[in-house]
């Protein structure tokens, strides 16, 4: 029972970490390697407004998410748009930005174990004889709502349908009058807000540390590669595969092997099925 419960919790946490990365790549084909930095930055900004300025917790979160959306849009508009279509340059540029953010936070004094966000709900409950704190239940609830909300947004709104059109066939979307760069800006803003939301939901379970940004980036990449780059639902299903694999590894081998599972998932997927489980790319094109 503990493997089942914590496997579900860990899987939804991984899906939250990866959804923003998958959304941005699926629409703009730009791998946002600043994703982990945005995750951590949202936590630090929320902490600053909450502890430093004394604002309400909910208001601090809203301001943080809005700032992350603006940051994502600006990153694309002023940096990534200039290297779009050049795969190596996209990776280098976005990773350099993420590195600057994370190491800038470290240089600015945001280091150590003293920076924490309060949980949304105090206490715990017994489920199937297993104690589960309410914050993890909140993570599961919000995770499910975000996935359903993202699906509804991309199926029943004009902007969402335009984003789906870009993801499916950019040339056809351009012929229908959809602005490719505008949709990429929107995708970057939404992806950054999703990364920030994952941060404010998951960081209360531990400390806000710079190293979390690097770990989240690796986990997001692992989930997206296994699920298939460009497939949002594939990322969710891959999160469950890797999430349960990590929990089984913790139970039978130890917690320090969790990251090894993600790295092995990347390696074996690239060897056996480079397009991932639900990838849009053709196997033949990958071999040529």
C-alpha positions as CSV (number, residue, x, y, z in Angstrom):
1,X,0.0,0.0,0.0
2,X,2.8,2.4,0.8
3,X,4.4,1.8,-2.6
4,X,1.0,2.4,-4.3
5,X,0.3,5.6,-2.4
6,X,3.7,7.2,-2.6
7,X,4.1,6.0,-6.1
8,X,1.1,8.0,-7.2
9,X,2.3,11.0,-5.2
10,X,5.8,10.9,-6.7
11,X,4.4,10.3,-10.2
12,X,2.1,13.4,-10.0
13,X,5.0,15.4,-8.6
14,X,7.1,14.4,-11.6
15,X,4.3,15.3,-14.0
16,X,4.1,18.7,-12.4
17,X,7.8,19.2,-12.9
18,X,7.8,18.1,-16.6
19,X,4.5,19.6,-18.0
20,X,5.9,23.1,-18.6
21,X,9.0,21.7,-20.4
22,X,6.8,19.4,-22.5
23,X,4.4,22.2,-23.4
24,X,7.1,24.6,-24.5
25,X,8.9,22.0,-26.6
26,X,5.7,20.5,-28.1
27,X,4.6,23.9,-29.4
28,X,7.8,25.9,-30.2
29,X,10.3,22.9,-30.6
30,X,12.5,24.9,-28.2
31,X,14.0,22.9,-25.3
32,X,13.8,25.3,-22.4
33,X,16.9,24.3,-20.3
34,X,16.1,27.2,-17.9
35,X,13.1,25.2,-16.7
36,X,14.7,24.1,-13.4
37,X,15.9,27.6,-12.7
38,X,12.4,29.0,-13.1
39,X,11.1,26.3,-10.7
40,X,13.5,27.4,-8.0
41,X,13.2,31.1,-8.7
42,X,9.4,31.0,-8.2
43,X,10.1,29.5,-4.7
44,X,12.6,32.2,-3.8
45,X,10.3,35.0,-5.0
46,X,7.4,33.6,-3.1
47,X,9.6,33.4,0.0
48,X,10.8,36.9,-0.5
49,X,7.3,38.4,-0.8
50,X,6.0,36.2,2.1
51,X,8.9,36.6,4.6
52,X,10.7,39.7,3.4
53,X,7.7,41.9,2.6
54,X,5.1,40.3,4.8
55,X,2.5,39.8,2.1
56,X,-0.3,37.2,2.2
57,X,0.8,33.7,1.2
58,X,-1.8,33.4,-1.6
59,X,-0.9,36.8,-3.0
60,X,2.8,36.0,-2.9
61,X,2.2,32.9,-5.0
62,X,0.0,34.8,-7.5
63,X,2.6,37.5,-7.9
64,X,5.4,34.9,-8.3
65,X,3.5,33.0,-11.0
66,X,2.7,36.2,-12.9
67,X,6.4,37.2,-12.8
68,X,7.4,33.7,-14.0
69,X,5.0,34.1,-16.9
70,X,6.5,37.5,-17.8
71,X,10.0,36.1,-17.5
72,X,9.2,33.2,-19.8
73,X,7.8,35.5,-22.4
74,X,10.8,37.8,-22.2
75,X,13.2,34.9,-22.4
76,X,11.7,33.9,-25.7
77,X,11.1,37.4,-27.1
78,X,14.6,38.7,-26.5
79,X,16.9,35.6,-26.5
80,X,15.4,32.3,-27.8
81,X,13.7,33.8,-30.8
82,X,17.2,34.7,-32.2
83,X,18.4,31.1,-32.0
84,X,15.1,29.3,-32.8
85,X,15.7,26.5,-35.2
86,X,19.4,26.1,-34.2
87,X,19.2,23.1,-31.8
88,X,22.6,23.4,-30.2
89,X,22.3,27.2,-29.8
90,X,18.8,26.8,-28.2
91,X,20.2,24.4,-25.6
92,X,23.2,26.5,-24.9
93,X,21.3,29.8,-24.7
94,X,18.5,28.5,-22.4
95,X,20.9,26.6,-20.2
96,X,23.1,29.6,-19.8
97,X,20.1,31.7,-18.7
98,X,19.1,29.0,-16.2
99,X,22.7,28.7,-14.9
100,X,22.9,32.5,-14.5
101,X,19.6,32.5,-12.5
102,X,20.6,29.7,-10.2
103,X,24.2,30.8,-9.6
104,X,23.0,34.4,-9.3
105,X,20.7,33.3,-6.5
106,X,23.6,31.4,-4.8
107,X,25.8,34.5,-5.2
108,X,23.1,36.7,-3.8
109,X,23.0,34.7,-0.5
110,X,20.1,32.3,-1.1
111,X,21.9,29.2,0.0
112,X,21.7,26.8,2.9
113,X,18.7,25.2,4.6
114,X,17.1,28.3,6.1
115,X,14.7,29.1,3.2
116,X,11.4,27.2,3.4
117,X,7.9,27.8,2.4
118,X,5.0,26.9,4.8
119,X,2.8,24.0,3.8
120,X,-0.7,24.9,2.6
121,X,-2.5,22.7,5.2
122,X,-0.9,21.4,8.4
123,X,-1.3,17.9,9.7
124,X,-1.6,14.4,8.2
125,X,-4.2,11.7,7.6
126,X,-4.0,7.9,7.6
127,X,-4.9,6.3,4.2
128,X,-4.8,2.5,4.1
129,X,-2.8,2.5,7.3
130,X,-0.1,4.8,5.8
131,X,0.3,8.4,7.2
132,X,0.1,11.0,4.4
133,X,0.6,14.7,5.2
134,X,-2.0,17.1,3.8
135,X,0.5,18.9,1.6
136,X,1.1,15.8,-0.5
137,X,-2.7,15.4,-0.9
138,X,-2.8,19.0,-2.1
139,X,-0.1,18.2,-4.6
140,X,-2.1,15.3,-5.9
141,X,-5.3,17.3,-6.1
142,X,-3.7,20.3,-7.9
143,X,-1.7,18.0,-10.2
144,X,-4.9,16.3,-11.4
145,X,-6.6,19.7,-11.8
146,X,-3.7,21.1,-13.8
147,X,-3.6,18.2,-16.2
148,X,-7.4,18.3,-16.7
149,X,-7.3,22.1,-17.0
150,X,-4.5,22.0,-19.6
151,X,-6.4,19.5,-21.6
152,X,-9.6,21.6,-21.5
153,X,-7.6,24.7,-22.4
154,X,-6.0,23.2,-25.5
155,X,-9.3,21.7,-26.7
156,X,-11.9,24.4,-26.0
157,X,-10.3,27.8,-26.3
158,X,-9.1,29.7,-29.3
159,X,-5.6,30.2,-28.0
160,X,-5.4,26.5,-26.9
161,X,-6.5,25.3,-30.3
162,X,-3.9,27.6,-31.9
163,X,-1.3,26.1,-29.7
164,X,-2.4,22.6,-30.7
165,X,-2.3,23.5,-34.3
166,X,1.3,24.7,-33.9
167,X,2.2,21.5,-32.1
168,X,0.7,19.3,-34.8
169,X,1.8,21.1,-38.0
170,X,3.5,24.5,-37.8
171,X,3.4,25.1,-41.6
172,X,-0.3,24.4,-41.8
173,X,-0.9,26.6,-38.8
174,X,1.1,29.4,-40.5
175,X,-1.1,29.1,-43.6
176,X,-4.2,29.5,-41.5
177,X,-2.9,32.8,-40.2
178,X,-1.5,31.7,-36.8
179,X,1.5,33.7,-35.7
180,X,4.2,31.2,-34.9
181,X,6.3,33.5,-32.7
182,X,3.3,34.8,-30.8
183,X,2.2,31.3,-30.0
184,X,5.8,30.4,-28.9
185,X,5.8,33.4,-26.6
186,X,2.4,32.3,-25.1
187,X,3.8,28.7,-24.7
188,X,6.9,30.0,-23.0
189,X,4.8,32.1,-20.6
190,X,2.5,29.2,-19.8
191,X,5.4,26.8,-19.5
192,X,7.2,29.1,-17.1
193,X,4.1,29.5,-15.0
194,X,3.6,25.8,-14.8
195,X,7.2,25.4,-13.7
196,X,6.6,28.1,-11.1
197,X,3.4,26.5,-9.9
198,X,5.2,23.1,-9.5
199,X,7.8,25.0,-7.4
200,X,5.3,26.6,-5.0
201,X,3.5,23.3,-4.6
202,X,6.5,21.0,-4.1
203,X,9.0,23.2,-2.4
204,X,7.0,23.3,0.9
205,X,7.9,19.6,1.2
206,X,11.5,20.5,1.7
207,X,14.0,23.4,1.6
208,X,14.4,25.9,-1.2
209,X,18.0,25.2,-2.5
210,X,19.7,26.1,-5.7
211,X,20.5,22.4,-6.4
212,X,16.8,21.6,-6.8
213,X,16.9,23.5,-10.1
214,X,19.4,21.1,-11.6
215,X,17.6,18.0,-10.3
216,X,14.2,19.2,-11.6
217,X,15.7,19.9,-15.0
218,X,17.1,16.4,-15.2
219,X,13.8,14.8,-14.1
220,X,11.8,16.9,-16.5
221,X,14.1,15.9,-19.4
222,X,13.9,12.2,-18.4
223,X,10.0,12.3,-18.3
224,X,9.8,14.1,-21.6
225,X,12.3,11.8,-23.4
226,X,10.6,8.6,-22.1
227,X,7.1,9.9,-22.9
228,X,8.2,11.3,-26.2
229,X,9.3,14.9,-26.9
230,X,6.3,16.8,-28.1
231,X,3.7,14.6,-26.4
232,X,2.1,16.2,-23.4
233,X,0.0,13.2,-22.4
234,X,3.1,11.0,-23.0
235,X,4.9,13.1,-20.4
236,X,2.2,12.3,-17.9
237,X,2.3,8.6,-18.5
238,X,6.1,8.6,-18.4
239,X,5.9,10.4,-15.1
240,X,4.0,7.4,-13.7
241,X,6.4,4.9,-15.1
242,X,9.5,6.7,-13.7
243,X,7.6,7.7,-10.5
244,X,6.8,4.2,-9.5
245,X,10.2,2.9,-10.6
246,X,11.8,5.5,-8.2
247,X,9.6,4.5,-5.3
248,X,10.5,0.8,-5.9
249,X,14.1,1.7,-6.0
250,X,13.8,3.6,-2.7
251,X,12.1,0.7,-1.0
252,X,14.5,-2.0,-2.2
253,X,17.8,-0.2,-2.8
254,X,17.9,3.2,-1.1
255,X,16.9,6.8,-1.7
256,X,20.2,7.8,-3.1
257,X,19.5,5.7,-6.3
258,X,16.4,7.8,-7.2
259,X,18.3,10.0,-9.7
260,X,20.0,7.0,-11.2
261,X,16.6,5.7,-12.2
262,X,15.9,8.9,-14.2
263,X,19.3,8.8,-15.9
264,X,18.9,5.1,-16.8
265,X,15.5,5.8,-18.2
266,X,17.0,8.4,-20.5
267,X,19.8,6.1,-21.6
268,X,17.6,3.0,-22.3
269,X,14.9,5.1,-24.1
270,X,17.5,6.7,-26.4
271,X,19.0,3.2,-27.1
272,X,15.8,1.2,-27.6
273,X,13.2,3.8,-28.8
274,X,14.7,7.2,-29.4
275,X,11.3,8.8,-30.2
276,X,10.0,7.8,-26.8
277,X,6.7,5.9,-26.0
278,X,4.4,8.5,-27.6
279,X,6.8,10.6,-29.6
280,X,5.9,12.5,-32.8
281,X,9.3,11.8,-34.5
282,X,9.7,9.0,-37.0
283,X,12.2,6.3,-36.2
284,X,13.6,6.4,-39.7
285,X,14.3,10.1,-39.5
286,X,16.2,9.6,-36.3
287,X,18.5,7.0,-37.8
288,X,19.3,9.0,-40.9
